[in-house]
């Protein structure tokens, strides 16, 4: 994959977000769903271990969600509002056109308080593009080849 993509593959075949989406200034890795990549029992420990353990115990306030627009025409870049009903739930942190999906895709953080049935996601998300609210599908799994079958063939 090109270096500019927000997704890379790791050894576990799980999609991982990189770059501006998970900048240390903006977020902790657990918010991005990357808690599986932290080895808390690492010999000798690591800087920030205690802070991550406290965060793991208290839970996270926001979660990184992938969005795919249902209309193939608009494009996503960044900072487009994410609507859930009549409330702005967050903003797109990065976006691009998903050629294999035939529509724009983006990543954005949504407060866990708006996701009461997590990991089930509400179906009424919309992304505001150039002043127009566009219906969007939300997912915590990859939208293209979620089982990783394509790489195994």
N, C-alpha and C positions, 0 to 999 in steps of 0.2 A: 504494500500500500504506500502511497505517497506520504512524505514526511508531514504534509500540511493537514492530513486527515485528523479529526478529533478521536478516532478510534484506532487502537492497535490491538494486536493479538498477543496474549501471554501464554505461557506453557500450559495453563489449565484450560485453554480454549474459551475463556470468558472474555467478553469485550471489556476493555479498560479505557477510561477517558484520560486524556493527557492535555498538556498545554494550558491555555487560558481557562479552560473549564475547571481544572483542579489546581489552579495556582495556590501555593501555600498562603498567600495573602488573603485569598477568597474563601478557602474551605479546608476541611480536614478530609482525609482519604475515606473515612467511614461514611461521610455524607454522599460520596460518589459511588458507594457500594463496593469499595475496595478493601473492606476490612479483612477479607479472606487472604489478602496478600501480606498482612502484618503478622510476624512470628513473635508473639509475646514472650515465649520461653527461650529466646535466642541467648546463647551462651555469652555472658558478659553484659547482657541487656543492650539498650540503645537510648540515645538522647530522646526524650519526649515520651518514654514508655509509661511513666506514671500518669502523665496528662492523658494519654490515649486510653489507659485503663479506666480513669475517672469518667471520661467521655463514654466509653463503652457501657459502663454501669448506669449512667444517667440517661442514655439514649441520645438520639440526634434530633435537631430541630427542623432540618431541611433534608430533602432527598433529591438526588440528581435523577431526572426523568428524561427519556428520549421522546421526542415528538415528531410525528410525520404528518405533514399537511395532507388533507383529503383532496384538495384542489391542486393539480399539477402546475399551475401557472405562477403563483407567487413564489418568491425566493426569500430565504431567511439568511441573515448575516449575524447580527447580535443585537441584544437589548430590545428586542420586540417584546411587548407585554404578553404574558400568559394569562388568559382569562379562565376562570372556573365559575360558571354562572355569571353573576354580576360583580364579581370580585377579581381584582388583579392578584393572581396567586404567585407571580414571580416574573422573571424576565429570561429570555433566551440568552445564554452565555456564548454560544457558538452555533453556527448553522451553515448549511451548504445544500447543494442539490444532490439527492441520492439517485444516481443514474440507474442502479439496479432496482430501485423502488418506483421510479418514475415521478417523484415529487420531492419537495424540499424536506429536509430533516434538520432537527435542531436539538440542543441539549439545554435544559434549564432546571433550576432548583425550585422545588415546591415545598412549602411548610408541611410538616408531618401532621399538624393540626387539621389540615384540609384533606388528609388521606386517612380517614378513620378505619377503613377496611384494608389497609396496606398488608400484603403486596397487591391486592386487587385495587385497580385504579378507576376513578370515576370516568365515565365516557363523554362528558360534556366539556372537554377542554377546547379552547379556541386560542389562536395566536393572532394578535393584531399586526397586520402587515399594511403599511402605508394608510393607516386609519380605518382599515376594513378587517373585521374579525372573521378569520378563516377557521372552520372546524379542523381539529387535529386529533389524531390517534396518539395515545400515550402508552408508553411501555417501559418496563425496567429491563427487558430482555432485548437483544438485537432484533430489529424488524426484518432483516434479511438473513435467512439461514440460522434461526435461533438455536437449532440443535447442533450446528457445526458440521452437518453432513457434507457440505460442498468441499470442505478441505480434506475429507477422508476418502474421497473418490479418486 
